[in-house]
Each structure stands twice: as structure tokens, then as C-alpha cells.
Amino acid sequence: MSSLSAPAATVTVTSVETRKDLDAFIRLPWRIYKGNRYWVPPLLFTERQRFNQKHNPFYRHAEVQLFLARRDGQVVGRISAQVDQQYIDFQDEKTGFFGFLECADGPEIAAALLKAAEDWLRGRGMERIRGPINLGKDGEIGFLAWGFDRRPLPLMPYTREYYLGLMESAGYVKAKDVYAWYWQRQPVPDGPPRRMVDELRSRPDVTVRRARMKDFEAEVRRLLEMYNDAWSHLWGHVPATDAEAKQMADDLRFIVDTAIIPVVEVNGVPAGMALALPNTNWVIRPLNGQLLPFGWLRALWRLKVRRPKSGRLVLLGIKKEFRSRKYAGLAYLLCDEIYRGAVERGFKWAEFGWTLEDNGLINSLIKKVGAKHYKTYRLYEKAL
């Protein structure tokens, strides 16, 4: 097998049509990141599931095409192109997306892959291409732009540094940066945030509970309703569908820890909720993508017996009707409850994010609870 860094030759790009093509698409990152201590191999099973149109509800409102780049007969790159009708309807703009871009360090490879995605999107009436977004916004987004010396947390990408230069060489410009934050386990600090938390905890109309596993699908629906309500005004938002809520509940049921999924209620009505997950990347990293024959046993032991010592805060939302002076501090209360759960379960630190670079309100809140910006991911775009 020739090296990924072999001298340039003619690059051909073809669509993924067969199981063999899809397998080559899924397995390419093992060669791109060979020897990299920070990349975490995904599970081959879950990668195949995400491209299964019967399994993944994203395909109910989106059209997706996968492409492979070959040089001298060897696969040297991959990319997806997708038209998300949910995004077009909600944002009222003809923007298509690319995702899963991985390739050898050669501008001719990246240019050929991006051109294939651009042509496919242009043929479907799109006026702009943006990415990387691995299918929907609930998947991994962005190229890592800062923080290459740390492993990624669940549903966050780790990408090669040279991708940034390849995008610029292909005529793409920055669309948006998103941030990830490092939170060393600690309670909400003294000062106004602590006073608001203490005041809310003393009120009879405000109660805090943990997510109920026996009603977990309904809990996820409540969370996504809050997410859709809280994030509806933000750049690039796409509402989650009922089918996606059900799939999310099914996917998370085995790995969640309710100690770090707090729900705050006002007079018995859910007003805010947060979803944090154990660091399943730590669980699966030694498996090198394989669950069989005994990988699943090792994963189960690491998840349930050894237990991860870190996690990721994925979502935190407060319903708009409760964003008032009377209920100021509900977000701090959720963060303080996550701290309590982290202490109980032995979590040492967590990643908060991602957040938009220009979302001053949430970024300020995250800083006030003691988190520090430690990674940046970049999305690019180009007019078609």
C-alpha cells in the first residue's frame, strides 16, 4: 500500500455507491491519523449506523451524497455533501453543507473533493456551501483550529491542522468559530451567581430533580423542546424533530448518568434542563473501533466499573417564559446541580460546549462558573 503522502498524481473523485465504497469511506481516518495519540477511533458499528437511511432520522429531511477521492487507485480522501430541507425551511436560505472531510495533505486532493461537493450542491439549487458539519448540527462540526494537544470529547471532532490551509487554498473563508470550555469540577463561585443559586434553592416554587430513566424518551423530548425554544434565534440553528428526539433517547439510554442530567421545575412545570454525558471516548479508545468479539465487554467494564472521570455538557436550556428577573439564575442553578452530580459520581472535569464565538451571554455565564476556553473549531463557507 502506498503512502498517503506519495507524490501527486491524477486525483479522481467518485460517489459512494457500494458497501465496499462505504467501508473505505468509514475506514479512511485510521490511515489519516495513524500514529496520532490524540485521535479517538470511532466504533465501526456506530459509523455504519449513521449512514443507514433506515436508522438515522436525519435522512427523513435531508439528501446526502458521499464521495471518495482516489490517487493511483488508492483512497486518499473523502467528503459528504448534504441538502438539509429542515435548515432551508427554518433559516430561509439556500445553503448546502459538506462534512466528513478527511484527506492527505495535498491541496489537489482537497480541491477535487470540495469541487465534487460544490457541483452536487449547485445542481440542487444551493447558493452557498458551508462546513464541515457531519450530517446535522447534532453531529461533529468544524475543523479543530486550536487545542490540538487534547483528545476530543464525545461528538466533538479531532482534525488535522493542515486542513485549515487546505480550505483557504480552495477559496473558502471563515464562517464562524465555535468554542469548547474546560471546567475543573467546582461549585458555582461566590458573588452574584452563588447568591442567585442560594435564593432559588430556598424558594418553594423552584425544585430540582434528576432525569427519570423510566420516562427517558419524554425527558429527551422536553430537553429538545427547550433547546429548540432557547436556540431558535442563534446562527445556524435547526430545530430537532420528533424522530430525532426518539433516536437520541435510544442512543443515549445505555450510556447516560442521570446524576448529571438535572431538571429544574417551577411550580411543577419544567423550566430548564441540562444534558451532560460521561466521556465515552475514554471508554471506546482502546477498542480501535471494534466491538466484537470482546470489545463490548471491555467497553462495559470501563463504563460501569472503572467509570470515566470526565464528561461533556452537551446542552443547557431555559424556556423563554422563565428568562425573567424573577427566575434569574436558573442556568447557574443547573450548573451547580451538575457540580453536585459530578462530586457524587467522581467526575473530575468536563468540557462545556460547543458555543458560538459571538454568543456573549452564554460565554459569559460559562466563564462565571469557572470554565476556561481551551479549544476552537472553525467552520468555512463559499459562495456557489
Number of C-alpha atoms within 10 A of each C-alpha: 4 9 10 18 10 12 8 13 11 10 20 17 21 14 17 19 11 9 9 10 17 17 14 18 23 17 16 17 22 16 14 19 18 9 9 10 10 15 22 24 18 20 16 15 12 12 14 13 12 17 17 13 12 11 12 15 19 24 20 15 12 15 14 18 17 22 24 27 24 18 19 13 11 15 21 29 29 29 26 26 31 25 25 22 19 19 21 15 11 13 16 10 12 19 24 27 25 27 23 24 23 23 26 22 20 18 19 17 26 26 17 18 27 24 14 24 25 24 13 18 25 18 10 14 13 20 16 17 25 23 26 24 23 23 26 19 15 16 14 18 23 24 27 25 21 14 16 17 9 13 16 21 23 21 15 21 19 22 22 18 15 16 21 19 12 19 21 14 14 16 12 20 17 15 12 18 19 21 22 24 23 19 23 17 20 18 18 23 15 11 9 12 21 18 14 19 22 13 14 21 15 10 10 9 12 19 18 19 15 19 22 14 13 8 9 17 19 16 21 22 20 18 26 23 19 23 22 18 16 17 18 15 10 11 12 13 16 21 17 18 18 13 14 19 21 16 18 18 18 13 12 14 13 10 14 18 19 18 20 29 25 25 26 23 17 16 11 11 12 21 24 27 30 25 22 23 24 24 22 21 21 21 19 23 17 14 18 14 19 17 16 10 7 10 16 14 12 14 20 16 13 16 19 11 9 11 18 20 15 21 24 26 23 17 19 24 23 22 18 13 9 15 16 10 7 9 16 15 22 26 24 22 26 26 25 21 25 26 22 17 19 24 16 11 15 14 20 16 18 23 26 23 22 21 20 19 16 14 12 11 8 16 21 11 16 22 14 17 21 16 22 18 17 15 21 21 25 21 22 23 22 18 14 14
